[in-house]
Amino acid sequence: MATKNILLAVSGLNPQVITEALYAFIMEERPIHEIHVITTRSGKDAIHAGLLASGTGALYRLLDEYEISREMVHFPPENIHVLKDSQGNELDDILSPEHNAILVETCMRLSWKLTKDPDTAVYFLIAGGRKTMSACLALSAQFYGRPQDRIYHVLVSPEFESSREFYYPPRINTKIRLKDDKDEYYFKDSKYAKIWLVPMPFVSVRSWLSEKDLEGPERPEDLLMSVVCDAPAKLRVDISRGKLAYCGREVDLSPALIAVYAFFAMRRKDCRCSKEEDVCEYCFPTLSEVEKDECRHLICGFFETAAQNSPTLPRRSLSEGGIQSIEIENLRQYRTKINAKIDSYFGHIAHCLRIESVGRRGEKRYGIRFLPQLIEIE
């Protein structure tokens, strides 16, 4: 269960959405411990003038009125994240595709950062700012959101929503100045103001991302590449470079690991199986068969090719105790290391690349379940 609730919002010239959402969370008795806002330079000025105002703004009035300690809600100036161009200049507005790219990068970076801690819950508030700001924050939530995270929208009574003087329903009924359809002012009791916090359903793809994808913030198009793989995609085993490549992603393997993997890939490529679910004794040999001279010599040849690009590789790796003295226990260790690397780099698509085992204990066979005609070995 999360011990810290973080509100991550986008905001434009009307920062009232932040206090409106905070009010709704207070009414639901769901505490917000920290606030982060993505905005423009003019949006930052509006936040300082309307919400903060050196401790007298609407945010602090809300907390005081509803008896919430100011220290409980952490919202320092550095939590206002202003969009900046490559020269460090703050953007006044989002007026071009280049500006939108900056917005996307900022949303992705903050979403990745704030969802790193498993003891937090991040509430993505998409009610403020331009429509593109809401869309970009929702997009980042779909990539990095976890089971405890939520996307929220705020609905406010229409007559109060457009008022620059309305930030939240005060505890004591107050006259609020509003504008009618003719753009003329009139006053209405604040007790008629209603605010609804609306959870928005979303599908998170975070569980489909690999450990490598989550090491730092990435571009949406790069993350999509690891989630959506156009079929049929080829598996490329580059022995000399020590790389496996699939679906636009690649992983580096040591000479010993690439040699072992290339052996199983070649057996699969040369077999007569026509479907991924098909296996045969040739493409799924036993480890006892692999340690025989014919197979061992093939693996050693792959190793020599890969080792040419590893000048620092100790010569002992070529001798007794190394790849040339392959035994069943060595093969099990190599398989474990190879599969761990594949899982880390390929995420949910790793299953078709792993060296799997089939059969009963004592009769297990090992191989790769990949379409033979789509395997390329270089």
C-alpha positions in Angstrom: 0.0 0.0 0.0 1.3 3.5 -1.0 2.5 5.6 1.9 2.8 8.8 -0.1 0.3 10.2 -2.6 1.7 12.5 -5.3 -0.4 14.8 -7.5 1.2 15.4 -10.9 -0.8 18.0 -12.8 -0.6 20.1 -16.0 -1.7 23.7 -15.7 -2.1 26.7 -17.9 -3.3 30.2 -17.1 -6.0 28.9 -14.7 -4.3 27.0 -11.9 -7.6 26.8 -10.0 -7.8 23.2 -11.2 -5.1 22.3 -8.7 -7.0 23.6 -5.7 -10.2 22.2 -7.1 -8.7 18.7 -7.3 -7.0 19.1 -3.9 -10.4 20.1 -2.4 -12.0 16.9 -3.9 -9.2 14.7 -2.5 -9.8 16.3 1.0 -13.5 15.6 0.7 -12.7 12.0 -0.1 -10.3 11.9 2.9 -7.5 11.0 0.6 -4.4 13.0 1.6 -2.0 14.5 -1.0 1.5 14.7 0.3 3.3 16.3 -2.6 2.3 18.3 -5.7 4.2 18.7 -9.0 2.9 20.9 -11.8 4.0 21.0 -15.5 3.4 24.5 -16.9 4.6 27.4 -19.0 6.2 30.6 -17.9 2.9 32.4 -17.8 1.4 29.4 -16.0 4.1 29.6 -13.4 3.3 33.2 -12.8 -0.4 32.4 -12.4 0.5 29.7 -9.8 2.6 32.1 -7.8 0.0 34.9 -7.9 -3.1 32.8 -7.3 -2.1 29.7 -5.4 1.0 30.6 -3.4 1.3 34.3 -3.0 4.0 34.0 -0.4 1.9 31.9 1.9 -1.4 33.8 1.4 -2.6 32.2 -1.8 -5.6 30.0 -2.4 -3.7 26.8 -1.8 -2.8 27.9 1.7 -6.3 29.3 2.4 -7.8 25.9 1.4 -5.4 24.0 3.7 -6.1 26.4 6.6 -9.9 26.4 6.2 -10.1 22.6 6.1 -7.5 22.2 8.9 -4.8 20.5 6.9 -1.3 21.2 8.1 0.7 23.2 5.5 3.7 21.0 6.2 1.7 18.0 5.1 1.4 19.1 1.4 4.9 19.6 -0.1 4.7 22.1 -2.9 8.0 24.1 -3.1 8.8 26.4 -6.1 11.1 23.7 -7.5 8.0 21.5 -8.0 6.8 23.9 -10.6 8.3 22.4 -13.8 8.4 25.1 -16.5 8.8 23.9 -20.1 12.1 25.1 -21.5 13.7 25.1 -24.9 17.2 23.8 -25.7 18.7 27.1 -24.7 17.0 27.0 -21.3 14.5 29.6 -22.2 11.1 29.2 -20.5 8.2 28.7 -23.0 5.3 31.2 -22.8 3.0 28.8 -24.6 3.0 25.6 -26.7 2.9 26.9 -30.3 4.8 24.5 -32.4 5.6 20.8 -32.9 9.0 21.5 -31.3 7.3 22.9 -28.2 5.1 19.9 -28.1 8.1 17.6 -28.2 9.5 19.5 -25.1 6.2 18.9 -23.4 6.2 15.2 -24.2 9.8 14.8 -22.9 8.9 16.7 -19.7 5.8 14.6 -19.0 7.7 11.3 -19.7 10.7 12.3 -17.6 8.6 13.4 -14.5 6.3 10.4 -14.8 9.2 8.0 -14.9 10.9 9.7 -12.0 7.9 9.9 -9.7 6.8 6.3 -10.4 10.2 4.8 -9.4 9.4 4.6 -5.7 7.1 1.6 -5.1 5.8 3.2 -1.9 4.2 6.1 -3.7 1.0 6.5 -5.7 0.9 9.1 -8.5 -2.3 10.8 -9.4 -2.1 12.2 -12.9 -4.4 15.3 -13.1 -5.2 16.0 -16.8 -7.9 18.7 -16.2 -5.6 21.8 -16.7 -3.8 23.6 -19.5 -4.1 23.1 -23.3 -5.7 19.9 -24.6 -2.2 18.8 -25.8 -0.9 19.1 -22.2 -3.7 16.8 -21.0 -3.0 14.3 -23.8 0.7 14.2 -23.2 0.4 13.6 -19.5 -2.2 10.9 -20.0 0.2 9.3 -22.6 3.0 9.2 -20.1 0.7 7.7 -17.4 -0.1 4.9 -19.8 3.6 4.1 -20.2 4.8 4.5 -16.6 1.6 4.1 -14.5 1.5 1.3 -12.0 -1.5 -0.5 -10.4 -1.7 2.1 -7.6 -1.5 5.1 -9.9 -4.6 6.9 -11.3 -5.6 9.4 -14.0 -8.1 12.0 -12.8 -10.2 14.7 -14.4 -12.0 17.4 -12.4 -15.6 18.5 -13.2 -16.9 21.8 -11.8 -20.3 23.3 -11.8 -20.3 25.2 -15.2 -21.1 28.6 -13.8 -18.2 28.4 -11.4 -15.8 26.7 -13.7 -15.2 29.8 -15.8 -14.7 32.1 -12.8 -11.2 33.3 -12.2 -12.2 34.1 -8.6 -13.3 30.6 -7.8 -10.6 28.2 -6.5 -12.6 25.8 -4.3 -15.9 25.9 -2.2 -15.0 27.7 1.0 -16.0 26.2 4.3 -18.2 29.2 5.1 -20.7 30.2 2.3 -19.4 33.1 0.3 -20.7 35.2 -2.5 -18.7 34.5 -5.7 -18.7 36.9 -8.6 -19.6 35.1 -11.9 -20.4 36.1 -15.5 -23.6 35.2 -17.3 -24.1 34.4 -21.0 -24.1 38.2 -21.8 -20.7 38.6 -20.1 -22.3 40.6 -17.3 -21.3 40.1 -13.6 -23.6 38.6 -11.0 -23.1 36.9 -7.6 -23.9 33.4 -6.5 -23.5 31.6 -3.2 -20.5 29.3 -3.1 -22.6 26.6 -1.5 -24.0 25.8 -5.0 -20.6 25.0 -6.3 -20.0 21.3 -6.9 -16.7 19.5 -7.7 -16.4 16.0 -8.9 -13.1 14.1 -9.1 -13.5 11.7 -12.0 -11.1 8.7 -12.3 -10.3 8.0 -16.0 -9.8 4.3 -17.0 -6.5 3.7 -18.7 -4.4 0.7 -19.9 -0.9 0.8 -18.6 1.8 -1.0 -20.6 4.5 -0.7 -17.9 4.4 -4.4 -17.2 5.2 -5.1 -20.8 8.3 -2.9 -20.7 11.7 -4.5 -20.1 14.0 -3.7 -17.2 16.2 -1.8 -19.7 13.2 0.3 -20.8 12.7 1.4 -17.2 16.3 2.4 -16.5 15.5 6.0 -17.6 12.9 8.0 -19.3 12.4 7.1 -23.0 10.6 8.6 -26.0 7.1 7.2 -26.5 7.9 5.9 -30.0 10.9 4.0 -28.6 8.8 2.4 -25.8 6.1 1.5 -28.4 8.8 -0.4 -30.3 9.3 -2.7 -27.4 5.5 -3.2 -26.8 4.4 -3.5 -30.4 6.4 -5.8 -32.7 5.5 -6.0 -36.4 5.2 -9.6 -37.4 6.9 -11.4 -38.9 10.1 -10.0 -37.4 13.5 -11.7 -37.9 15.8 -12.8 -35.1 19.4 -11.8 -36.0 22.3 -13.5 -34.3 25.5 -11.5 -35.0 28.2 -13.7 -33.7 31.2 -11.5 -34.6 29.6 -8.5 -32.8 28.1 -10.6 -30.0 24.6 -9.2 -30.5 21.0 -10.5 -30.6 18.6 -8.3 -32.5 14.8 -8.5 -32.6 12.0 -6.1 -33.1 14.3 -3.1 -33.3 16.1 -3.9 -30.1 19.4 -5.7 -29.4 21.4 -7.1 -26.5 25.1 -7.6 -26.2 26.3 -11.1 -25.1 29.8 -12.2 -24.1 31.6 -14.5 -26.6 30.8 -17.6 -24.5 27.1 -16.7 -24.3 26.7 -15.7 -28.0 28.5 -18.9 -29.0 26.0 -21.1 -27.0 23.0 -19.1 -28.2 24.2 -19.3 -31.8 24.4 -23.1 -31.6 20.8 -23.4 -30.5 19.7 -20.8 -33.1 21.5 -22.7 -35.8 19.9 -26.0 -34.8 16.5 -24.4 -34.9 17.2 -22.7 -38.2 18.3 -26.0 -39.8 15.4 -28.1 -38.5 12.1 -28.9 -40.3 9.7 -27.4 -37.7 7.3 -25.0 -39.4 5.5 -23.5 -36.3 6.7 -21.9 -33.1 5.0 -24.6 -31.0 6.7 -27.4 -33.0 9.9 -29.0 -31.5 11.9 -31.9 -32.6 14.9 -33.9 -31.3 17.3 -32.0 -33.6 16.4 -28.4 -32.6 15.8 -29.4 -29.0 18.8 -31.6 -28.1 19.6 -32.9 -24.6 22.5 -31.3 -22.8 24.3 -34.6 -23.0 24.1 -34.4 -26.8 25.4 -30.8 -26.8 28.5 -31.7 -24.8 29.6 -34.3 -27.5 32.5 -33.4 -29.7 30.5 -32.5 -32.9 28.4 -29.9 -31.0 31.2 -28.7 -28.8 33.5 -28.0 -31.8 30.7 -26.0 -33.4 30.2 -23.9 -30.3 34.0 -23.4 -30.0 34.1 -22.1 -33.6 31.4 -19.6 -32.8 33.3 -18.6 -29.7 36.6 -18.0 -31.6 34.7 -15.8 -34.1 33.1 -13.7 -31.2 36.4 -13.6 -29.3 38.2 -11.8 -32.1 36.4 -8.7 -31.1 37.2 -9.1 -27.4 41.0 -8.5 -27.3 40.9 -8.3 -23.5 39.3 -11.8 -23.1 41.6 -14.0 -21.0 43.2 -16.9 -22.9 42.1 -19.3 -20.2 38.6 -18.9 -21.5 39.8 -20.9 -24.5 41.3 -23.7 -22.5 40.3 -26.1 -19.8 37.6 -24.7 -17.6 36.4 -22.5 -20.5 34.1 -22.9 -23.5 36.2 -25.8 -24.9 35.5 -28.0 -21.9 31.7 -27.6 -22.0 29.9 -29.8 -19.5 26.3 -30.1 -18.6 26.7 -27.8 -15.6 28.4 -25.2 -17.7 25.6 -25.3 -20.2 23.0 -24.8 -17.5 24.8 -21.7 -16.2 25.2 -20.3 -19.7 21.5 -20.8 -20.3 20.5 -19.1 -17.1 22.7 -16.1 -18.0 21.5 -15.9 -21.5 17.8 -16.0 -20.5 18.3 -13.4 -17.8 19.9 -11.0 -20.4 17.1 -11.6 -22.9 14.4 -11.0 -20.2 16.0 -7.8 -19.2 16.3 -6.3 -22.7 13.3 -7.7 -24.5 10.5 -7.6 -21.8 7.2 -9.2 -22.7 8.5 -10.4 -26.2 11.4 -12.3 -24.6 9.5 -15.6 -24.4 10.1 -16.5 -28.0 13.8 -15.8 -27.8 14.6 -17.7 -24.6 16.4 -21.1 -24.5 13.5 -23.2 -23.1 13.3 -26.7 -21.7 10.8 -29.4 -22.6 10.2 -32.9 -21.3 10.3 -34.6 -18.0 13.0 -34.4 -15.4 16.0 -36.4 -16.5 14.8 -36.3 -20.1 14.8 -32.6 -20.7 15.6 -31.1 -24.1 16.6 -27.5 -24.7 16.1 -25.1 -27.6 14.6 -21.9 -29.0 10.9 -21.7 -30.0 11.3 -19.4 -33.0 10.2 -19.8 -36.6 13.2 -21.3 -38.3 12.7 -19.4 -41.5 13.0 -16.1 -39.6 16.4 -16.8 -38.0 19.4 -15.1 -39.5 22.9 -16.0 -38.3 25.8 -13.7 -39.3 
